[in-house]
Amino acid sequence: MNFNPFQIIQAIKGGTNPEQIVTAIVQQRFGSTPMGQNIMALTQAKDPKGLEELAKNMCSQKGIDYDSAFNSFKNNLGIK
């Protein structure tokens, strides 16, 4: 399954559970990697703080400002 960002946004706006979308993406793209397994474990444990820390670490490693990236992501989804 190929995940087009616009299709994902439409699915979320259409009522699809975002957790299901993210789970499918992570399983398809990263399921066999240690990072993917860590993401799935944090998701299944319902650990949003752990997921946020993971995202912050990933952004930091790539020289991306987490707060700006997350705000941009929310704006793209129409979330305030």
N, CA, C and O atoms as a MOPAC input file, in Angstrom:
PM7 MOZYME 1SCF
protein

 N      0.85400 1    -1.18000 1     0.00000 1
 C      0.00000 1     0.00000 1     0.00000 1
 C      0.89400 1     1.23500 1     0.00000 1
 O      1.80400 1     1.35500 1     0.82000 1
 N      0.62800 1     2.14300 1    -0.91900 1
 C      1.38100 1     3.39300 1    -1.00400 1
 C      0.59300 1     4.47900 1    -0.27300 1
 O     -0.61700 1     4.59900 1    -0.46000 1
 N      1.26600 1     5.25900 1     0.54900 1
 C      0.59800 1     6.26300 1     1.35500 1
 C      0.87700 1     7.65600 1     0.80600 1
 O      1.97000 1     8.19200 1     0.98400 1
 N     -0.10100 1     8.23200 1     0.14700 1
 C     -0.02900 1     9.58600 1    -0.37600 1
 C     -0.45100 1    10.53800 1     0.74400 1
 O     -1.50700 1    10.33900 1     1.34300 1
 N      0.34700 1    11.56700 1     1.04100 1
 C     -0.00200 1    12.47700 1     2.14400 1
 C     -1.40100 1    13.09100 1     2.00400 1
 O     -2.10600 1    13.27000 1     2.99700 1
 N     -1.78500 1    13.40200 1     0.80000 1
 C     -3.11200 1    14.00000 1     0.61000 1
 C     -4.22100 1    12.99600 1     0.90200 1
 O     -5.26700 1    13.36400 1     1.43400 1
 N     -3.99700 1    11.73400 1     0.55600 1
 C     -4.98200 1    10.70200 1     0.86700 1
 C     -5.08900 1    10.49100 1     2.37500 1
 O     -6.17300 1    10.24400 1     2.90100 1
 N     -3.95800 1    10.59100 1     3.05900 1
 C     -3.95800 1    10.43500 1     4.51200 1
 C     -4.76200 1    11.56100 1     5.15400 1
 O     -5.58300 1    11.31400 1     6.03800 1
 N     -4.52800 1    12.78800 1     4.71400 1
 C     -5.25800 1    13.93300 1     5.25800 1
 C     -6.75000 1    13.78100 1     4.99000 1
 O     -7.56900 1    14.03200 1     5.87500 1
 N     -7.10700 1    13.37200 1     3.78000 1
 C     -8.52500 1    13.17300 1     3.44700 1
 C     -9.13200 1    12.07300 1     4.31200 1
 O    -10.27200 1    12.20100 1     4.75900 1
 N     -8.39000 1    10.99700 1     4.55400 1
 C     -8.89700 1     9.91000 1     5.38500 1
 C     -9.14800 1    10.38200 1     6.80600 1
 O    -10.15500 1    10.02400 1     7.41700 1
 N     -8.22700 1    11.18800 1     7.33400 1
 C     -8.40000 1    11.70900 1     8.69300 1
 C     -9.60700 1    12.63900 1     8.74700 1
 O    -10.43500 1    12.54600 1     9.65300 1
 N     -9.69800 1    13.53800 1     7.76500 1
 C    -10.85000 1    14.44800 1     7.73100 1
 C    -12.15200 1    13.69400 1     7.51900 1
 O    -13.21300 1    14.15400 1     7.94200 1
 N    -12.08100 1    12.53200 1     6.86500 1
 C    -13.26100 1    11.71400 1     6.62200 1
 C    -13.65300 1    10.84400 1     7.79900 1
 O    -14.66500 1    10.14400 1     7.74500 1
 N    -12.86400 1    10.88100 1     8.85900 1
 C    -13.23800 1    10.15200 1    10.05700 1
 C    -12.41900 1     8.91000 1    10.34300 1
 O    -12.65600 1     8.24300 1    11.35000 1
 N    -11.46100 1     8.57800 1     9.48700 1
 C    -10.60900 1     7.42300 1     9.76100 1
 C     -9.74800 1     7.71900 1    10.97400 1
 O     -9.22700 1     8.82400 1    11.12800 1
 N     -9.60500 1     6.73900 1    11.81800 1
 C     -8.82000 1     6.88100 1    13.03500 1
 C     -7.35400 1     7.10900 1    12.66000 1
 O     -6.74400 1     6.24600 1    12.02800 1
 N     -6.77800 1     8.25400 1    13.03600 1
 C     -5.37200 1     8.52500 1    12.70000 1
 C     -4.41200 1     7.47100 1    13.22600 1
 O     -3.38900 1     7.19100 1    12.60100 1
 N     -4.73500 1     6.88900 1    14.36200 1
 C     -3.86300 1     5.85600 1    14.93100 1
 C     -3.75400 1     4.65700 1    13.98600 1
 O     -2.68000 1     4.07300 1    13.83700 1
 N     -4.85800 1     4.30000 1    13.35500 1
 C     -4.84600 1     3.18300 1    12.41600 1
 C     -3.98100 1     3.49400 1    11.19400 1
 O     -3.26100 1     2.62800 1    10.69700 1
 N     -4.05900 1     4.72500 1    10.72100 1
 C     -3.26900 1     5.13300 1     9.56600 1
 C     -1.79000 1     5.09000 1     9.89700 1
 O     -0.99000 1     4.53400 1     9.14400 1
 N     -1.43000 1     5.68100 1    11.02800 1
 C     -0.01900 1     5.72200 1    11.42600 1
 C      0.50300 1     4.30500 1    11.67800 1
 O      1.62600 1     3.98200 1    11.29200 1
 N     -0.28900 1     3.47800 1    12.30900 1
 C      0.11700 1     2.09800 1    12.56900 1
 C      0.40100 1     1.36100 1    11.27100 1
 O      1.40200 1     0.65200 1    11.16400 1
 N     -0.46900 1     1.52500 1    10.28800 1
 C     -0.26600 1     0.86500 1     8.99800 1
 C      0.99900 1     1.35900 1     8.30400 1
 O      1.74500 1     0.56900 1     7.72700 1
 N      1.23700 1     2.67200 1     8.36200 1
 C      2.43400 1     3.24100 1     7.73600 1
 C      3.69200 1     2.71300 1     8.41600 1
 O      4.63400 1     2.28600 1     7.74900 1
 N      3.70100 1     2.74500 1     9.74200 1
 C      4.88300 1     2.29600 1    10.48200 1
 C      5.13500 1     0.81400 1    10.22600 1
 O      6.27800 1     0.41400 1    10.00800 1
 N      4.10500 1     0.00800 1    10.24700 1
 C      4.28300 1    -1.42700 1    10.02500 1
 C      4.81800 1    -1.69800 1     8.62600 1
 O      5.68800 1    -2.55100 1     8.45200 1
 N      4.31000 1    -0.98300 1     7.62900 1
 C      4.74100 1    -1.21600 1     6.25500 1
 C      6.18100 1    -0.76600 1     6.03900 1
 O      6.98400 1    -1.49300 1     5.45400 1
 N      6.49900 1     0.42000 1     6.50700 1
 C      7.80100 1     1.00800 1     6.19200 1
 C      8.91100 1     0.66600 1     7.17100 1
 O     10.07300 1     0.55700 1     6.78200 1
 N      8.55900 1     0.49600 1     8.43600 1
 C      9.58600 1     0.35100 1     9.45700 1
 C      9.40500 1    -0.86200 1    10.35500 1
 O     10.18300 1    -1.05700 1    11.28900 1
 N      8.40900 1    -1.66800 1    10.09400 1
 C      8.05000 1    -2.75700 1    10.99900 1
 C      9.17000 1    -3.70600 1    11.36200 1
 O      9.18000 1    -4.25800 1    12.46200 1
 N     10.11800 1    -3.90600 1    10.45300 1
 C     11.19000 1    -4.85700 1    10.72800 1
 C     12.45100 1    -4.18900 1    11.27700 1
 O     13.45500 1    -4.86400 1    11.50300 1
 N     12.40900 1    -2.87700 1    11.49400 1
 C     13.57600 1    -2.16900 1    12.01500 1
 C     13.43300 1    -1.95600 1    13.52100 1
 O     12.31700 1    -1.95000 1    14.03900 1
 N     14.53900 1    -1.78300 1    14.21900 1
 C     14.45000 1    -1.51100 1    15.66400 1
 C     13.64700 1    -0.24300 1    15.96700 1
 O     12.87300 1    -0.21900 1    16.92400 1
 N     13.82100 1     0.81200 1    15.16000 1
 C     13.06800 1     2.04400 1    15.39400 1
 C     11.56700 1     1.79100 1    15.21600 1
 O     10.75600 1     2.25600 1    16.01700 1
 N     11.20900 1     1.06500 1    14.17600 1
 C      9.79700 1     0.75600 1    13.93800 1
 C      9.19700 1    -0.06200 1    15.06000 1
 O      8.06000 1     0.16700 1    15.47400 1
 N      9.96200 1    -1.00700 1    15.54200 1
 C      9.48900 1    -1.82900 1    16.65700 1
 C      9.33100 1    -0.98800 1    17.92000 1
 O      8.40700 1    -1.20800 1    18.70300 1
 N     10.23700 1    -0.01900 1    18.12100 1
 C     10.14600 1     0.88600 1    19.26700 1
 C      8.89500 1     1.76200 1    19.15000 1
 O      8.17000 1     1.95100 1    20.12700 1
 N      8.65200 1     2.28900 1    17.95800 1
 C      7.46000 1     3.11800 1    17.73000 1
 C      6.20200 1     2.31100 1    18.00700 1
 O      5.28100 1     2.79900 1    18.66300 1
 N      6.15600 1     1.07500 1    17.51000 1
 C      4.97300 1     0.24300 1    17.72300 1
 C      4.78800 1    -0.06800 1    19.21000 1
 O      3.66300 1    -0.06100 1    19.70900 1
 N      5.87800 1    -0.33800 1    19.91100 1
 C      5.78000 1    -0.63500 1    21.34800 1
 C      5.26200 1     0.57700 1    22.11700 1
 O      4.41500 1     0.43700 1    22.99900 1
 N      5.76800 1     1.76400 1    21.78700 1
 C      5.31100 1     2.98500 1    22.45700 1
 C      3.83800 1     3.25700 1    22.14000 1
 O      3.08000 1     3.69400 1    23.00600 1
 N      3.44400 1     2.99600 1    20.90400 1
 C      2.04700 1     3.20200 1    20.49800 1
 C      1.13300 1     2.23900 1    21.23400 1
 O      0.10300 1     2.63800 1    21.77800 1
 N      1.51300 1     0.97700 1    21.24800 1
 C      0.68500 1    -0.03300 1    21.92100 1
 C      0.60600 1     0.20100 1    23.42500 1
 O     -0.39500 1    -0.13100 1    24.06000 1
 N      1.66800 1     0.77400 1    23.98800 1
 C      1.68000 1     1.07800 1    25.42200 1
 C      0.95600 1     2.38600 1    25.72500 1
 O      0.83600 1     2.78900 1    26.88200 1
 N      0.47500 1     3.04300 1    24.66900 1
 C     -0.22100 1     4.33500 1    24.81100 1
 C      0.67400 1     5.30900 1    25.57700 1
 O      0.27300 1     5.88300 1    26.58900 1
 N      1.90900 1     5.48300 1    25.06200 1
 C      2.91500 1     6.32800 1    25.70300 1
 C      3.20800 1     7.54800 1    24.82300 1
 O      4.22000 1     7.57500 1    24.12300 1
 N      2.32100 1     8.56400 1    24.85400 1
 C      2.53700 1     9.73100 1    23.99200 1
 C      3.81100 1    10.49700 1    24.32700 1
 O      4.44400 1    11.05900 1    23.43300 1
 N      4.19300 1    10.52800 1    25.59100 1
 C      5.43000 1    11.23500 1    25.96200 1
 C      6.64400 1    10.52500 1    25.36600 1
 O      7.58100 1    11.17700 1    24.90600 1
 N      6.63000 1     9.20800 1    25.37400 1
 C      7.71600 1     8.44500 1    24.77900 1
 C      7.80500 1     8.66400 1    23.27800 1
 O      8.89700 1     8.79300 1    22.72500 1
 N      6.63900 1     8.70700 1    22.61600 1
 C      6.60800 1     8.97400 1    21.17500 1
 C      7.10700 1    10.37700 1    20.86500 1
 O      7.83100 1    10.58900 1    19.89300 1
 N      6.71500 1    11.33100 1    21.69900 1
 C      7.16700 1    12.70800 1    21.49400 1
 C      8.68500 1    12.80600 1    21.66100 1
 O      9.35500 1    13.48300 1    20.88100 1
 N      9.22000 1    12.13700 1    22.66800 1
 C     10.67900 1    12.14900 1    22.87400 1
 C     11.40000 1    11.50800 1    21.69200 1
 O     12.44200 1    11.99700 1    21.25600 1
 N     10.84600 1    10.42100 1    21.17800 1
 C     11.43200 1     9.76800 1    20.01200 1
 C     11.43100 1    10.72600 1    18.82300 1
 O     12.43300 1    10.84400 1    18.11700 1
 N     10.30600 1    11.40800 1    18.60300 1
 C     10.21000 1    12.36500 1    17.49800 1
 C     11.18800 1    13.52000 1    17.67700 1
 O     11.82900 1    13.95300 1    16.72000 1
 N     11.30100 1    14.01400 1    18.90300 1
 C     12.24400 1    15.10200 1    19.16900 1
 C     13.67700 1    14.66500 1    18.89400 1
 O     14.45800 1    15.41600 1    18.31000 1
 N     14.02200 1    13.45300 1    19.31200 1
 C     15.37000 1    12.93200 1    19.06700 1
 C     15.63900 1    12.77500 1    17.57100 1
 O     16.72200 1    13.10800 1    17.09100 1
 N     14.65700 1    12.27100 1    16.84700 1
 C     14.82500 1    12.10000 1    15.40100 1
 C     15.01500 1    13.45100 1    14.72100 1
 O     15.87400 1    13.59700 1    13.85200 1
 N     14.21900 1    14.42900 1    15.11400 1
 C     14.35000 1    15.78000 1    14.54300 1
 C     15.72400 1    16.36000 1    14.86600 1
 O     16.38400 1    16.93700 1    14.00200 1
 N     16.14100 1    16.20300 1    16.10200 1
 C     17.42900 1    16.73200 1    16.52200 1
 C     18.56600 1    16.12600 1    15.70700 1
 O     19.48500 1    16.83600 1    15.29600 1
 N     18.50800 1    14.83000 1    15.47400 1
 C     19.54200 1    14.15400 1    14.70100 1
 C     19.60900 1    14.66200 1    13.26200 1
 O     20.66800 1    14.63300 1    12.63300 1
 N     18.47600 1    15.12400 1    12.75000 1
 C     18.42600 1    15.59700 1    11.36800 1
 C     18.50100 1    17.11800 1    11.25900 1
 O     18.38300 1    17.66800 1    10.16400 1
 N     18.69800 1    17.80300 1    12.39600 1
 C     18.80700 1    19.25700 1    12.38700 1
 C     17.48800 1    19.96700 1    12.12600 1
 O     17.47000 1    21.06800 1    11.57500 1
 N     16.38800 1    19.34200 1    12.51900 1
 C     15.05100 1    19.89800 1    12.31700 1
 C     14.52100 1    20.40200 1    13.65100 1
 O     14.65000 1    19.72500 1    14.67100 1
 N     13.92100 1    21.59900 1    13.64200 1
 C     13.29400 1    22.13000 1    14.85000 1
 C     11.96000 1    21.41400 1    15.05900 1
 O     11.03400 1    21.57100 1    14.26300 1
 N     11.86700 1    20.63300 1    16.12600 1
 C     10.67700 1    19.82000 1    16.39500 1
 C      9.40600 1    20.66200 1    16.47200 1
 O      8.40000 1    20.32300 1    15.84800 1
 N      9.44400 1    21.74600 1    17.22800 1
 C      8.24200 1    22.55600 1    17.43200 1
 C      7.72900 1    23.11900 1    16.11800 1
 O      6.52500 1    23.09900 1    15.86200 1
 N      8.62800 1    23.61900 1    15.28500 1
 C      8.21300 1    24.16100 1    13.97800 1
 C      7.64500 1    23.06400 1    13.08600 1
 O      6.62600 1    23.25900 1    12.42200 1
 N      8.30400 1    21.91300 1    13.07300 1
 C      7.84400 1    20.80200 1    12.23700 1
 C      6.47700 1    20.30300 1    12.70500 1
 O      5.60400 1    20.01500 1    11.88700 1
 N      6.29500 1    20.20300 1    14.02700 1
 C      5.01700 1    19.70400 1    14.54400 1
 C      3.89800 1    20.70800 1    14.28000 1
 O      2.78600 1    20.31700 1    13.92300 1
 N      4.18100 1    21.99200 1    14.45200 1
 C      3.16700 1    23.01100 1    14.15600 1
 C      2.79400 1    23.00100 1    12.67800 1
 O      1.62200 1    23.15900 1    12.33500 1
 N      3.76900 1    22.82000 1    11.81100 1
 C      3.50000 1    22.73800 1    10.37300 1
 C      2.62900 1    21.51400 1    10.07100 1
 O      1.68700 1    21.59300 1     9.28200 1
 N      2.95000 1    20.39400 1    10.70100 1
 C      2.17000 1    19.16500 1    10.53300 1
 C      0.71400 1    19.38400 1    10.95500 1
 O     -0.21000 1    19.00300 1    10.23600 1
 N      0.52000 1    19.99700 1    12.12000 1
 C     -0.83400 1    20.26300 1    12.60800 1
 C     -1.57900 1    21.20800 1    11.66300 1
 O     -2.75800 1    21.00100 1    11.37600 1
 N     -0.89300 1    22.24100 1    11.18400 1
 C     -1.53500 1    23.17300 1    10.25800 1
 C     -1.96900 1    22.48200 1     8.98000 1
 O     -3.04000 1    22.77100 1     8.44600 1
 N     -1.14100 1    21.56800 1     8.48600 1
 C     -1.50000 1    20.82200 1     7.27600 1
 C     -2.73400 1    19.96400 1     7.47400 1
 O     -3.47500 1    19.70600 1     6.52500 1
 N     -2.95900 1    19.52000 1     8.70100 1
 C     -4.13400 1    18.70700 1     9.01100 1
 C     -5.33100 1    19.55700 1     9.42800 1
 O     -6.42400 1    19.03900 1     9.65500 1
 N     -5.11300 1    20.85800 1     9.52400 1
 C     -6.20500 1    21.73400 1     9.95000 1
 C     -6.46500 1    21.67100 1    11.44000 1
 O     -7.56700 1    21.97500 1    11.89600 1
 N     -5.45600 1    21.27800 1    12.20000 1
 C     -5.56500 1    21.17600 1    13.65400 1
 C     -4.93300 1    22.41500 1    14.26800 1
 O     -3.81900 1    22.79300 1    13.90400 1
 N     -5.61900 1    23.02900 1    15.17400 1
 C     -5.08700 1    24.23800 1    15.83400 1
 C     -4.41300 1    23.87900 1    17.12100 1
 O     -3.90400 1    24.75800 1    17.81700 1

